[in-house]
Amino acid sequence: MQKELRLTRREDFNKVYRHGKSTANLQVVIYCLPNPRIERFRMGVSVSKKLGSAVVRNRIRRMMKEIVRLNEERIRSHYDFIVIARKPVVDMEYKQLEKSLMHALKRAQLLRSST
């Protein structure tokens, strides 16, 4: 994922958590906040230590970033959003995670309408 598409600073995360809207399914939670100052979108990923070792957490993080990178053109611009992994994600294959994450993004109204 490109550097300008990453949400990295603690204050940015806190702003999205505090002022953003949340949407969830069984596998992921998404907090999103409109940000008109950015041209595209920025994404942060949060994976708790409760989900497993660093190897497991980084694998989940990499898969989520790859899913967003491959579906970048479908995601609405001018938004900051954070994806939080829940426990069932640990046992999921890539395709299952992709389907779940895209479903959560759709529920959060972060996908462009296909017209």
Biopython code that builds the backbone (N, CA, C, O; Angstrom):
import numpy as np
from Bio.PDB.StructureBuilder import StructureBuilder

atoms = [
    (1, "MET", "N", (0.850, -1.176, 0.000)),
    (1, "MET", "CA", (0.000, 0.000, 0.000)),
    (1, "MET", "C", (0.897, 1.241, 0.000)),
    (1, "MET", "O", (1.901, 1.285, 0.712)),
    (2, "GLN", "N", (0.539, 2.230, -0.788)),
    (2, "GLN", "CA", (1.344, 3.430, -0.911)),
    (2, "GLN", "C", (1.376, 4.214, 0.392)),
    (2, "GLN", "O", (0.424, 4.183, 1.172)),
    (3, "LYS", "N", (2.480, 4.915, 0.619)),
    (3, "LYS", "CA", (2.689, 5.617, 1.879)),
    (3, "LYS", "C", (1.625, 6.683, 2.140)),
    (3, "LYS", "O", (1.189, 6.854, 3.278)),
    (4, "GLU", "N", (1.208, 7.394, 1.106)),
    (4, "GLU", "CA", (0.210, 8.459, 1.307)),
    (4, "GLU", "C", (-1.182, 7.913, 1.623)),
    (4, "GLU", "O", (-2.062, 8.671, 2.031)),
    (5, "LEU", "N", (-1.390, 6.615, 1.442)),
    (5, "LEU", "CA", (-2.685, 6.001, 1.755)),
    (5, "LEU", "C", (-2.714, 5.417, 3.169)),
    (5, "LEU", "O", (-3.711, 4.814, 3.566)),
    (6, "ARG", "N", (-1.630, 5.589, 3.933)),
    (6, "ARG", "CA", (-1.567, 5.023, 5.276)),
    (6, "ARG", "C", (-1.926, 6.048, 6.336)),
    (6, "ARG", "O", (-1.547, 7.217, 6.256)),
    (7, "LEU", "N", (-2.657, 5.588, 7.315)),
    (7, "LEU", "CA", (-2.957, 6.382, 8.503)),
    (7, "LEU", "C", (-1.965, 5.919, 9.556)),
    (7, "LEU", "O", (-2.032, 4.770, 9.992)),
    (8, "THR", "N", (-1.038, 6.790, 9.980)),
    (8, "THR", "CA", (0.040, 6.326, 10.851)),
    (8, "THR", "C", (0.121, 7.062, 12.184)),
    (8, "THR", "O", (0.493, 6.458, 13.190)),
    (9, "ARG", "N", (-0.211, 8.328, 12.218)),
    (9, "ARG", "CA", (0.005, 9.107, 13.442)),
    (9, "ARG", "C", (-1.070, 8.838, 14.486)),
    (9, "ARG", "O", (-2.247, 8.692, 14.154)),
    (10, "ARG", "N", (-0.664, 8.775, 15.734)),
    (10, "ARG", "CA", (-1.568, 8.495, 16.846)),
    (10, "ARG", "C", (-2.729, 9.492, 16.903)),
    (10, "ARG", "O", (-3.868, 9.101, 17.157)),
    (11, "GLU", "N", (-2.448, 10.772, 16.668)),
    (11, "GLU", "CA", (-3.530, 11.771, 16.731)),
    (11, "GLU", "C", (-4.556, 11.587, 15.616)),
    (11, "GLU", "O", (-5.734, 11.893, 15.800)),
    (12, "ASP", "N", (-4.112, 11.089, 14.455)),
    (12, "ASP", "CA", (-5.055, 10.781, 13.377)),
    (12, "ASP", "C", (-5.963, 9.612, 13.764)),
    (12, "ASP", "O", (-7.173, 9.654, 13.540)),
    (13, "PHE", "N", (-5.362, 8.568, 14.348)),
    (13, "PHE", "CA", (-6.157, 7.434, 14.831)),
    (13, "PHE", "C", (-7.165, 7.904, 15.873)),
    (13, "PHE", "O", (-8.342, 7.550, 15.805)),
    (14, "ASN", "N", (-6.705, 8.704, 16.839)),
    (14, "ASN", "CA", (-7.590, 9.176, 17.908)),
    (14, "ASN", "C", (-8.737, 10.020, 17.370)),
    (14, "ASN", "O", (-9.862, 9.922, 17.859)),
    (15, "LYS", "N", (-8.462, 10.850, 16.367)),
    (15, "LYS", "CA", (-9.511, 11.677, 15.781)),
    (15, "LYS", "C", (-10.591, 10.814, 15.122)),
    (15, "LYS", "O", (-11.784, 11.077, 15.269)),
    (16, "VAL", "N", (-10.154, 9.778, 14.391)),
    (16, "VAL", "CA", (-11.112, 8.886, 13.734)),
    (16, "VAL", "C", (-11.916, 8.119, 14.783)),
    (16, "VAL", "O", (-13.131, 7.975, 14.646)),
    (17, "TYR", "N", (-11.247, 7.621, 15.835)),
    (17, "TYR", "CA", (-11.964, 6.908, 16.897)),
    (17, "TYR", "C", (-12.980, 7.814, 17.596)),
    (17, "TYR", "O", (-14.108, 7.403, 17.867)),
    (18, "ARG", "N", (-12.570, 9.041, 17.881)),
    (18, "ARG", "CA", (-13.424, 9.957, 18.641)),
    (18, "ARG", "C", (-14.607, 10.495, 17.839)),
    (18, "ARG", "O", (-15.733, 10.538, 18.334)),
    (19, "HIS", "N", (-14.345, 10.902, 16.604)),
    (19, "HIS", "CA", (-15.373, 11.615, 15.826)),
    (19, "HIS", "C", (-15.974, 10.788, 14.693)),
    (19, "HIS", "O", (-16.956, 11.206, 14.080)),
    (20, "GLY", "N", (-15.402, 9.626, 14.410)),
    (20, "GLY", "CA", (-15.871, 8.831, 13.280)),
    (20, "GLY", "C", (-17.064, 7.952, 13.624)),
    (20, "GLY", "O", (-17.428, 7.787, 14.788)),
    (21, "LYS", "N", (-17.651, 7.402, 12.595)),
    (21, "LYS", "CA", (-18.765, 6.462, 12.751)),
    (21, "LYS", "C", (-18.214, 5.045, 12.625)),
    (21, "LYS", "O", (-17.272, 4.803, 11.870)),
    (22, "SER", "N", (-18.803, 4.114, 13.366)),
    (22, "SER", "CA", (-18.314, 2.739, 13.299)),
    (22, "SER", "C", (-19.354, 1.822, 12.679)),
    (22, "SER", "O", (-20.560, 2.018, 12.831)),
    (23, "THR", "N", (-18.859, 0.834, 11.987)),
    (23, "THR", "CA", (-19.667, -0.208, 11.374)),
    (23, "THR", "C", (-18.917, -1.515, 11.601)),
    (23, "THR", "O", (-17.688, -1.532, 11.655)),
    (24, "ALA", "N", (-19.667, -2.611, 11.733)),
    (24, "ALA", "CA", (-18.981, -3.872, 12.005)),
    (24, "ALA", "C", (-19.717, -5.053, 11.404)),
    (24, "ALA", "O", (-20.913, -4.989, 11.120)),
    (25, "ASN", "N", (-18.974, -6.127, 11.218)),
    (25, "ASN", "CA", (-19.557, -7.446, 11.002)),
    (25, "ASN", "C", (-18.842, -8.368, 11.990)),
    (25, "ASN", "O", (-18.143, -7.879, 12.878)),
    (26, "LEU", "N", (-18.995, -9.652, 11.865)),
    (26, "LEU", "CA", (-18.413, -10.559, 12.856)),
    (26, "LEU", "C", (-16.888, -10.578, 12.840)),
    (26, "LEU", "O", (-16.270, -10.910, 13.851)),
    (27, "GLN", "N", (-16.273, -10.231, 11.715)),
    (27, "GLN", "CA", (-14.828, -10.347, 11.589)),
    (27, "GLN", "C", (-14.065, -9.035, 11.749)),
    (27, "GLN", "O", (-12.945, -9.036, 12.259)),
    (28, "VAL", "N", (-14.650, -7.920, 11.323)),
    (28, "VAL", "CA", (-13.930, -6.644, 11.380)),
    (28, "VAL", "C", (-14.848, -5.510, 11.837)),
    (28, "VAL", "O", (-16.070, -5.575, 11.701)),
    (29, "VAL", "N", (-14.215, -4.472, 12.383)),
    (29, "VAL", "CA", (-14.898, -3.225, 12.739)),
    (29, "VAL", "C", (-14.236, -2.135, 11.910)),
    (29, "VAL", "O", (-13.016, -2.131, 11.747)),
    (30, "ILE", "N", (-15.033, -1.211, 11.387)),
    (30, "ILE", "CA", (-14.486, -0.097, 10.610)),
    (30, "ILE", "C", (-14.965, 1.219, 11.222)),
    (30, "ILE", "O", (-16.163, 1.438, 11.399)),
    (31, "TYR", "N", (-14.015, 2.080, 11.539)),
    (31, "TYR", "CA", (-14.312, 3.447, 11.937)),
    (31, "TYR", "C", (-13.960, 4.322, 10.744)),
    (31, "TYR", "O", (-12.874, 4.186, 10.180)),
    (32, "CYS", "N", (-14.866, 5.227, 10.347)),
    (32, "CYS", "CA", (-14.556, 6.102, 9.219)),
    (32, "CYS", "C", (-14.929, 7.540, 9.543)),
    (32, "CYS", "O", (-15.875, 7.807, 10.284)),
    (33, "LEU", "N", (-14.164, 8.455, 8.970)),
    (33, "LEU", "CA", (-14.359, 9.882, 9.188)),
    (33, "LEU", "C", (-14.058, 10.617, 7.889)),
    (33, "LEU", "O", (-12.987, 10.429, 7.312)),
    (34, "PRO", "N", (-14.990, 11.459, 7.411)),
    (34, "PRO", "CA", (-14.699, 12.240, 6.200)),
    (34, "PRO", "C", (-13.523, 13.186, 6.435)),
    (34, "PRO", "O", (-13.395, 13.773, 7.509)),
    (35, "ASN", "N", (-12.676, 13.326, 5.434)),
    (35, "ASN", "CA", (-11.525, 14.223, 5.522)),
    (35, "ASN", "C", (-11.356, 14.906, 4.168)),
    (35, "ASN", "O", (-10.668, 14.382, 3.292)),
    (36, "PRO", "N", (-11.983, 16.082, 3.990)),
    (36, "PRO", "CA", (-11.945, 16.745, 2.682)),
    (36, "PRO", "C", (-10.560, 17.259, 2.285)),
    (36, "PRO", "O", (-10.344, 17.597, 1.121)),
    (37, "ARG", "N", (-9.617, 17.323, 3.232)),
    (37, "ARG", "CA", (-8.285, 17.850, 2.920)),
    (37, "ARG", "C", (-7.408, 16.870, 2.156)),
    (37, "ARG", "O", (-6.402, 17.273, 1.572)),
    (38, "ILE", "N", (-7.770, 15.592, 2.150)),
    (38, "ILE", "CA", (-6.948, 14.617, 1.435)),
    (38, "ILE", "C", (-7.575, 14.299, 0.088)),
    (38, "ILE", "O", (-8.793, 14.365, -0.076)),
    (39, "GLU", "N", (-6.725, 13.952, -0.876)),
    (39, "GLU", "CA", (-7.223, 13.705, -2.230)),
    (39, "GLU", "C", (-7.856, 12.332, -2.377)),
    (39, "GLU", "O", (-8.873, 12.193, -3.057)),
    (40, "ARG", "N", (-7.270, 11.307, -1.749)),
    (40, "ARG", "CA", (-7.800, 9.959, -1.871)),
    (40, "ARG", "C", (-8.368, 9.509, -0.527)),
    (40, "ARG", "O", (-9.235, 10.185, 0.028)),
    (41, "PHE", "N", (-7.909, 8.409, -0.007)),
    (41, "PHE", "CA", (-8.332, 7.955, 1.310)),
    (41, "PHE", "C", (-7.086, 7.553, 2.078)),
    (41, "PHE", "O", (-6.022, 7.359, 1.491)),
    (42, "ARG", "N", (-7.219, 7.427, 3.389)),
    (42, "ARG", "CA", (-6.127, 6.905, 4.211)),
    (42, "ARG", "C", (-6.689, 5.792, 5.083)),
    (42, "ARG", "O", (-7.801, 5.898, 5.601)),
    (43, "MET", "N", (-5.913, 4.724, 5.241)),
    (43, "MET", "CA", (-6.370, 3.555, 5.979)),
    (43, "MET", "C", (-5.373, 3.207, 7.069)),
    (43, "MET", "O", (-4.160, 3.247, 6.861)),
    (44, "GLY", "N", (-5.906, 2.864, 8.236)),
    (44, "GLY", "CA", (-5.094, 2.326, 9.316)),
    (44, "GLY", "C", (-5.623, 0.954, 9.674)),
    (44, "GLY", "O", (-6.807, 0.672, 9.493)),
    (45, "VAL", "N", (-4.745, 0.097, 10.182)),
    (45, "VAL", "CA", (-5.152, -1.250, 10.582)),
    (45, "VAL", "C", (-4.760, -1.453, 12.031)),
    (45, "VAL", "O", (-3.654, -1.100, 12.440)),
    (46, "SER", "N", (-5.675, -2.025, 12.809)),
    (46, "SER", "CA", (-5.406, -2.315, 14.212)),
    (46, "SER", "C", (-5.677, -3.797, 14.466)),
    (46, "SER", "O", (-6.772, -4.297, 14.207)),
    (47, "VAL", "N", (-4.655, -4.489, 14.980)),
    (47, "VAL", "CA", (-4.789, -5.912, 15.295)),
    (47, "VAL", "C", (-4.289, -6.098, 16.726)),
    (47, "VAL", "O", (-3.113, -5.874, 17.012)),
    (48, "SER", "N", (-5.170, -6.499, 17.605)),
    (48, "SER", "CA", (-4.859, -6.637, 19.029)),
    (48, "SER", "C", (-3.895, -7.781, 19.305)),
    (48, "SER", "O", (-3.852, -8.763, 18.564)),
    (49, "LYS", "N", (-3.128, -7.647, 20.370)),
    (49, "LYS", "CA", (-2.230, -8.720, 20.803)),
    (49, "LYS", "C", (-3.004, -9.959, 21.239)),
    (49, "LYS", "O", (-2.445, -11.054, 21.300)),
    (50, "LYS", "N", (-4.280, -9.789, 21.541)),
    (50, "LYS", "CA", (-5.118, -10.919, 21.935)),
    (50, "LYS", "C", (-5.293, -11.923, 20.795)),
    (50, "LYS", "O", (-5.617, -13.086, 21.033)),
    (51, "LEU", "N", (-5.078, -11.473, 19.565)),
    (51, "LEU", "CA", (-5.304, -12.343, 18.411)),
    (51, "LEU", "C", (-4.164, -13.309, 18.150)),
    (51, "LEU", "O", (-4.345, -14.295, 17.435)),
    (52, "GLY", "N", (-2.990, -13.048, 18.717)),
    (52, "GLY", "CA", (-1.903, -13.986, 18.511)),
    (52, "GLY", "C", (-0.543, -13.331, 18.540)),
    (52, "GLY", "O", (-0.397, -12.177, 18.944)),
    (53, "SER", "N", (0.450, -14.083, 18.106)),
    (53, "SER", "CA", (1.831, -13.596, 18.103)),
    (53, "SER", "C", (2.015, -12.520, 17.034)),
    (53, "SER", "O", (1.111, -12.249, 16.244)),
    (54, "ALA", "N", (3.189, -11.921, 17.027)),
    (54, "ALA", "CA", (3.496, -10.875, 16.050)),
    (54, "ALA", "C", (3.392, -11.406, 14.629)),
    (54, "ALA", "O", (2.974, -10.687, 13.721)),
    (55, "VAL", "N", (3.770, -12.661, 14.435)),
    (55, "VAL", "CA", (3.697, -13.279, 13.099)),
    (55, "VAL", "C", (2.251, -13.318, 12.625)),
    (55, "VAL", "O", (1.968, -12.971, 11.478)),
    (56, "VAL", "N", (1.344, -13.732, 13.482)),
    (56, "VAL", "CA", (-0.082, -13.822, 13.148)),
    (56, "VAL", "C", (-0.646, -12.429, 12.891)),
    (56, "VAL", "O", (-1.346, -12.211, 11.902)),
    (57, "ARG", "N", (-0.344, -11.492, 13.777)),
    (57, "ARG", "CA", (-0.876, -10.123, 13.635)),
    (57, "ARG", "C", (-0.380, -9.462, 12.355)),
    (57, "ARG", "O", (-1.153, -8.806, 11.656)),
    (58, "ASN", "N", (0.889, -9.627, 12.046)),
    (58, "ASN", "CA", (1.433, -9.014, 10.830)),
    (58, "ASN", "C", (0.864, -9.658, 9.575)),
    (58, "ASN", "O", (0.658, -8.975, 8.572)),
    (59, "ARG", "N", (0.608, -10.959, 9.614)),
    (59, "ARG", "CA", (-0.014, -11.638, 8.471)),
    (59, "ARG", "C", (-1.398, -11.057, 8.204)),
    (59, "ARG", "O", (-1.753, -10.787, 7.057)),
    (60, "ILE", "N", (-2.182, -10.866, 9.270)),
    (60, "ILE", "CA", (-3.519, -10.277, 9.145)),
    (60, "ILE", "C", (-3.418, -8.859, 8.582)),
    (60, "ILE", "O", (-4.162, -8.488, 7.674)),
    (61, "ARG", "N", (-2.502, -8.082, 9.123)),
    (61, "ARG", "CA", (-2.315, -6.694, 8.681)),
    (61, "ARG", "C", (-1.931, -6.647, 7.205)),
    (61, "ARG", "O", (-2.476, -5.845, 6.447)),
    (62, "ARG", "N", (-1.003, -7.495, 6.798)),
    (62, "ARG", "CA", (-0.575, -7.520, 5.389)),
    (62, "ARG", "C", (-1.707, -7.917, 4.459)),
    (62, "ARG", "O", (-1.868, -7.329, 3.390)),
    (63, "MET", "N", (-2.497, -8.917, 4.859)),
    (63, "MET", "CA", (-3.617, -9.341, 4.009)),
    (63, "MET", "C", (-4.637, -8.212, 3.857)),
    (63, "MET", "O", (-5.126, -7.968, 2.753)),
    (64, "MET", "N", (-4.962, -7.522, 4.950)),
    (64, "MET", "CA", (-5.937, -6.432, 4.869)),
    (64, "MET", "C", (-5.435, -5.301, 3.980)),
    (64, "MET", "O", (-6.194, -4.761, 3.175)),
    (65, "LYS", "N", (-4.171, -4.942, 4.118)),
    (65, "LYS", "CA", (-3.608, -3.881, 3.277)),
    (65, "LYS", "C", (-3.605, -4.278, 1.807)),
    (65, "LYS", "O", (-3.853, -3.445, 0.935)),
    (66, "GLU", "N", (-3.325, -5.549, 1.532)),
    (66, "GLU", "CA", (-3.316, -6.028, 0.154)),
    (66, "GLU", "C", (-4.718, -6.008, -0.446)),
    (66, "GLU", "O", (-4.888, -5.646, -1.610)),
    (67, "ILE", "N", (-5.714, -6.391, 0.334)),
    (67, "ILE", "CA", (-7.098, -6.359, -0.132)),
    (67, "ILE", "C", (-7.492, -4.931, -0.500)),
    (67, "ILE", "O", (-8.101, -4.702, -1.545)),
    (68, "VAL", "N", (-7.146, -3.976, 0.355)),
    (68, "VAL", "CA", (-7.472, -2.577, 0.073)),
    (68, "VAL", "C", (-6.684, -2.082, -1.135)),
    (68, "VAL", "O", (-7.227, -1.351, -1.963)),
    (69, "ARG", "N", (-5.420, -2.464, -1.248)),
    (69, "ARG", "CA", (-4.608, -2.028, -2.390)),
    (69, "ARG", "C", (-5.208, -2.516, -3.706)),
    (69, "ARG", "O", (-5.262, -1.763, -4.679)),
    (70, "LEU", "N", (-5.656, -3.764, -3.742)),
    (70, "LEU", "CA", (-6.215, -4.322, -4.973)),
    (70, "LEU", "C", (-7.595, -3.766, -5.303)),
    (70, "LEU", "O", (-8.020, -3.812, -6.457)),
    (71, "ASN", "N", (-8.297, -3.242, -4.303)),
    (71, "ASN", "CA", (-9.637, -2.681, -4.516)),
    (71, "ASN", "C", (-9.649, -1.163, -4.350)),
    (71, "ASN", "O", (-10.694, -0.561, -4.105)),
    (72, "GLU", "N", (-8.482, -0.562, -4.486)),
    (72, "GLU", "CA", (-8.297, 0.870, -4.246)),
    (72, "GLU", "C", (-9.256, 1.747, -5.050)),
    (72, "GLU", "O", (-9.794, 2.723, -4.527)),
    (73, "GLU", "N", (-9.471, 1.399, -6.322)),
    (73, "GLU", "CA", (-10.319, 2.233, -7.180)),
    (73, "GLU", "C", (-11.793, 2.161, -6.786)),
    (73, "GLU", "O", (-12.579, 3.020, -7.188)),
    (74, "ARG", "N", (-12.177, 1.155, -6.011)),
    (74, "ARG", "CA", (-13.578, 1.012, -5.579)),
    (74, "ARG", "C", (-13.884, 1.787, -4.296)),
    (74, "ARG", "O", (-15.052, 1.971, -3.955)),
    (75, "ILE", "N", (-12.858, 2.240, -3.587)),
    (75, "ILE", "CA", (-13.050, 2.890, -2.289)),
    (75, "ILE", "C", (-13.188, 4.398, -2.481)),
    (75, "ILE", "O", (-12.438, 5.011, -3.241)),
    (76, "ARG", "N", (-14.148, 4.981, -1.785)),
    (76, "ARG", "CA", (-14.432, 6.410, -1.920)),
    (76, "ARG", "C", (-13.273, 7.274, -1.436)),
    (76, "ARG", "O", (-12.559, 6.917, -0.499)),
    (77, "SER", "N", (-13.105, 8.401, -2.086)),
    (77, "SER", "CA", (-12.057, 9.348, -1.725)),
    (77, "SER", "C", (-12.495, 10.218, -0.547)),
    (77, "SER", "O", (-13.658, 10.209, -0.144)),
    (78, "HIS", "N", (-11.539, 10.963, -0.013)),
    (78, "HIS", "CA", (-11.772, 11.941, 1.059)),
    (78, "HIS", "C", (-12.258, 11.303, 2.358)),
    (78, "HIS", "O", (-13.104, 11.873, 3.047)),
    (79, "TYR", "N", (-11.736, 10.136, 2.696)),
    (79, "TYR", "CA", (-12.090, 9.465, 3.952)),
    (79, "TYR", "C", (-10.839, 8.940, 4.640)),
    (79, "TYR", "O", (-9.907, 8.471, 3.987)),
    (80, "ASP", "N", (-10.830, 9.025, 5.965)),
    (80, "ASP", "CA", (-9.878, 8.297, 6.789)),
    (80, "ASP", "C", (-10.657, 7.143, 7.399)),
    (80, "ASP", "O", (-11.776, 7.339, 7.871)),
    (81, "PHE", "N", (-10.088, 5.947, 7.399)),
    (81, "PHE", "CA", (-10.774, 4.846, 8.064)),
    (81, "PHE", "C", (-9.785, 3.885, 8.702)),
    (81, "PHE", "O", (-8.644, 3.744, 8.261)),
    (82, "ILE", "N", (-10.258, 3.230, 9.755)),
    (82, "ILE", "CA", (-9.457, 2.274, 10.504)),
    (82, "ILE", "C", (-10.180, 0.938, 10.463)),
    (82, "ILE", "O", (-11.388, 0.873, 10.694)),
    (83, "VAL", "N", (-9.448, -0.122, 10.171)),
    (83, "VAL", "CA", (-9.998, -1.472, 10.167)),
    (83, "VAL", "C", (-9.442, -2.189, 11.395)),
    (83, "VAL", "O", (-8.228, -2.264, 11.582)),
    (84, "ILE", "N", (-10.329, -2.708, 12.219)),
    (84, "ILE", "CA", (-9.935, -3.437, 13.419)),
    (84, "ILE", "C", (-10.315, -4.899, 13.238)),
    (84, "ILE", "O", (-11.469, -5.224, 12.958)),
    (85, "ALA", "N", (-9.333, -5.772, 13.400)),
    (85, "ALA", "CA", (-9.564, -7.209, 13.231)),
    (85, "ALA", "C", (-10.151, -7.800, 14.509)),
    (85, "ALA", "O", (-9.742, -7.449, 15.616)),
    (86, "ARG", "N", (-11.109, -8.696, 14.338)),
    (86, "ARG", "CA", (-11.678, -9.446, 15.457)),
    (86, "ARG", "C", (-11.154, -10.884, 15.417)),
    (86, "ARG", "O", (-10.530, -11.301, 14.441)),
    (87, "LYS", "N", (-11.415, -11.624, 16.477)),
    (87, "LYS", "CA", (-10.868, -12.971, 16.665)),
    (87, "LYS", "C", (-11.087, -13.935, 15.486)),
    (87, "LYS", "O", (-10.151, -14.657, 15.141)),
    (88, "PRO", "N", (-12.271, -13.987, 14.849)),
    (88, "PRO", "CA", (-12.464, -14.956, 13.757)),
    (88, "PRO", "C", (-11.513, -14.767, 12.568)),
    (88, "PRO", "O", (-11.331, -15.695, 11.779)),
    (89, "VAL", "N", (-10.912, -13.597, 12.428)),
    (89, "VAL", "CA", (-10.012, -13.313, 11.305)),
    (89, "VAL", "C", (-8.791, -14.226, 11.337)),
    (89, "VAL", "O", (-8.234, -14.551, 10.288)),
    (90, "VAL", "N", (-8.374, -14.641, 12.523)),
    (90, "VAL", "CA", (-7.165, -15.460, 12.677)),
    (90, "VAL", "C", (-7.244, -16.735, 11.852)),
    (90, "VAL", "O", (-6.238, -17.163, 11.286)),
    (91, "ASP", "N", (-8.412, -17.346, 11.773)),
    (91, "ASP", "CA", (-8.572, -18.633, 11.080)),
    (91, "ASP", "C", (-9.029, -18.505, 9.633)),
    (91, "ASP", "O", (-9.294, -19.516, 8.982)),
    (92, "MET", "N", (-9.126, -17.288, 9.119)),
    (92, "MET", "CA", (-9.681, -17.091, 7.781)),
    (92, "MET", "C", (-8.607, -17.171, 6.695)),
    (92, "MET", "O", (-7.455, -16.790, 6.902)),
    (93, "GLU", "N", (-9.016, -17.671, 5.549)),
    (93, "GLU", "CA", (-8.186, -17.650, 4.348)),
    (93, "GLU", "C", (-8.336, -16.269, 3.697)),
    (93, "GLU", "O", (-9.216, -15.488, 4.060)),
    (94, "TYR", "N", (-7.456, -15.988, 2.728)),
    (94, "TYR", "CA", (-7.449, -14.680, 2.064)),
    (94, "TYR", "C", (-8.804, -14.341, 1.434)),
    (94, "TYR", "O", (-9.324, -13.245, 1.644)),
    (95, "LYS", "N", (-9.375, -15.266, 0.671)),
    (95, "LYS", "CA", (-10.644, -14.995, -0.026)),
    (95, "LYS", "C", (-11.780, -14.711, 0.952)),
    (95, "LYS", "O", (-12.615, -13.840, 0.707)),
    (96, "GLN", "N", (-11.808, -15.448, 2.060)),
    (96, "GLN", "CA", (-12.841, -15.212, 3.083)),
    (96, "GLN", "C", (-12.676, -13.826, 3.688)),
    (96, "GLN", "O", (-13.650, -13.097, 3.875)),
    (97, "LEU", "N", (-11.423, -13.469, 3.993)),
    (97, "LEU", "CA", (-11.150, -12.157, 4.579)),
    (97, "LEU", "C", (-11.506, -11.047, 3.595)),
    (97, "LEU", "O", (-12.049, -10.014, 3.990)),
    (98, "GLU", "N", (-11.202, -11.256, 2.327)),
    (98, "GLU", "CA", (-11.531, -10.259, 1.302)),
    (98, "GLU", "C", (-13.046, -10.030, 1.246)),
    (98, "GLU", "O", (-13.510, -8.890, 1.221)),
    (99, "LYS", "N", (-13.797, -11.114, 1.226)),
    (99, "LYS", "CA", (-15.259, -11.007, 1.172)),
    (99, "LYS", "C", (-15.793, -10.277, 2.404)),
    (99, "LYS", "O", (-16.674, -9.425, 2.288)),
    (100, "SER", "N", (-15.264, -10.610, 3.578)),
    (100, "SER", "CA", (-15.709, -9.993, 4.825)),
    (100, "SER", "C", (-15.356, -8.508, 4.875)),
    (100, "SER", "O", (-16.182, -7.683, 5.266)),
    (101, "LEU", "N", (-14.129, -8.168, 4.481)),
    (101, "LEU", "CA", (-13.685, -6.772, 4.518)),
    (101, "LEU", "C", (-14.466, -5.920, 3.514)),
    (101, "LEU", "O", (-14.853, -4.794, 3.828)),
    (102, "MET", "N", (-14.698, -6.444, 2.326)),
    (102, "MET", "CA", (-15.469, -5.692, 1.335)),
    (102, "MET", "C", (-16.915, -5.513, 1.801)),
    (102, "MET", "O", (-17.519, -4.471, 1.547)),
    (103, "HIS", "N", (-17.468, -6.507, 2.471)),
    (103, "HIS", "CA", (-18.818, -6.399, 3.031)),
    (103, "HIS", "C", (-18.858, -5.280, 4.077)),
    (103, "HIS", "O", (-19.787, -4.473, 4.088)),
    (104, "ALA", "N", (-17.856, -5.234, 4.952)),
    (104, "ALA", "CA", (-17.809, -4.194, 5.989)),
    (104, "ALA", "C", (-17.630, -2.807, 5.377)),
    (104, "ALA", "O", (-18.237, -1.841, 5.841)),
    (105, "LEU", "N", (-16.797, -2.703, 4.334)),
    (105, "LEU", "CA", (-16.621, -1.410, 3.660)),
    (105, "LEU", "C", (-17.921, -0.959, 3.001)),
    (105, "LEU", "O", (-18.250, 0.227, 3.004)),
    (106, "LYS", "N", (-18.652, -1.909, 2.440)),
    (106, "LYS", "CA", (-19.949, -1.580, 1.822)),
    (106, "LYS", "C", (-20.927, -1.092, 2.879)),
    (106, "LYS", "O", (-21.640, -0.113, 2.660)),
    (107, "ARG", "N", (-20.968, -1.772, 4.036)),
    (107, "ARG", "CA", (-21.855, -1.352, 5.124)),
    (107, "ARG", "C", (-21.493, 0.034, 5.644)),
    (107, "ARG", "O", (-22.368, 0.796, 6.054)),
    (108, "ALA", "N", (-20.208, 0.357, 5.625)),
    (108, "ALA", "CA", (-19.746, 1.668, 6.078)),
    (108, "ALA", "C", (-19.922, 2.739, 5.002)),
    (108, "ALA", "O", (-19.576, 3.901, 5.215)),
    (109, "GLN", "N", (-20.459, 2.345, 3.849)),
    (109, "GLN", "CA", (-20.690, 3.216, 2.701)),
    (109, "GLN", "C", (-19.385, 3.844, 2.203)),
    (109, "GLN", "O", (-19.347, 5.010, 1.811)),
    (110, "LEU", "N", (-18.327, 3.044, 2.230)),
    (110, "LEU", "CA", (-17.022, 3.506, 1.744)),
    (110, "LEU", "C", (-16.717, 3.042, 0.328)),
    (110, "LEU", "O", (-15.679, 3.397, -0.231)),
    (111, "LEU", "N", (-17.620, 2.244, -0.263)),
    (111, "LEU", "CA", (-17.406, 1.806, -1.643)),
    (111, "LEU", "C", (-18.159, 2.734, -2.598)),
    (111, "LEU", "O", (-19.271, 3.181, -2.319)),
    (112, "ARG", "N", (-17.518, 3.003, -3.724)),
    (112, "ARG", "CA", (-18.159, 3.846, -4.741)),
    (112, "ARG", "C", (-19.347, 3.084, -5.333)),
    (112, "ARG", "O", (-19.329, 1.857, -5.431)),
    (113, "SER", "N", (-20.368, 3.828, -5.722)),
    (113, "SER", "CA", (-21.509, 3.173, -6.377)),
    (113, "SER", "C", (-21.080, 2.791, -7.787)),
    (113, "SER", "O", (-20.434, 3.573, -8.484)),
    (114, "SER", "N", (-21.439, 1.600, -8.194)),
    (114, "SER", "CA", (-21.022, 1.100, -9.512)),
    (114, "SER", "C", (-22.041, 1.512, -10.565)),
    (114, "SER", "O", (-22.979, 0.772, -10.862)),
    (115, "THR", "N", (-21.844, 2.710, -11.130)),
    (115, "THR", "CA", (-22.746, 3.220, -12.161)),
    (115, "THR", "C", (-22.056, 3.306, -13.485)),
    (115, "THR", "O", (-22.665, 3.715, -14.473)),
]
sb = StructureBuilder()
sb.init_structure("model")
sb.init_model(0)
sb.init_chain("A")
sb.init_seg("    ")
for serial, (resi, resn, name, xyz) in enumerate(atoms, 1):
    if name == "N":
        sb.init_residue(resn, " ", resi, " ")
    sb.init_atom(name, np.array(xyz, "f"), 0.0, 1.0, " ", f" {name:<3s}", serial, name[0])
structure = sb.get_structure()
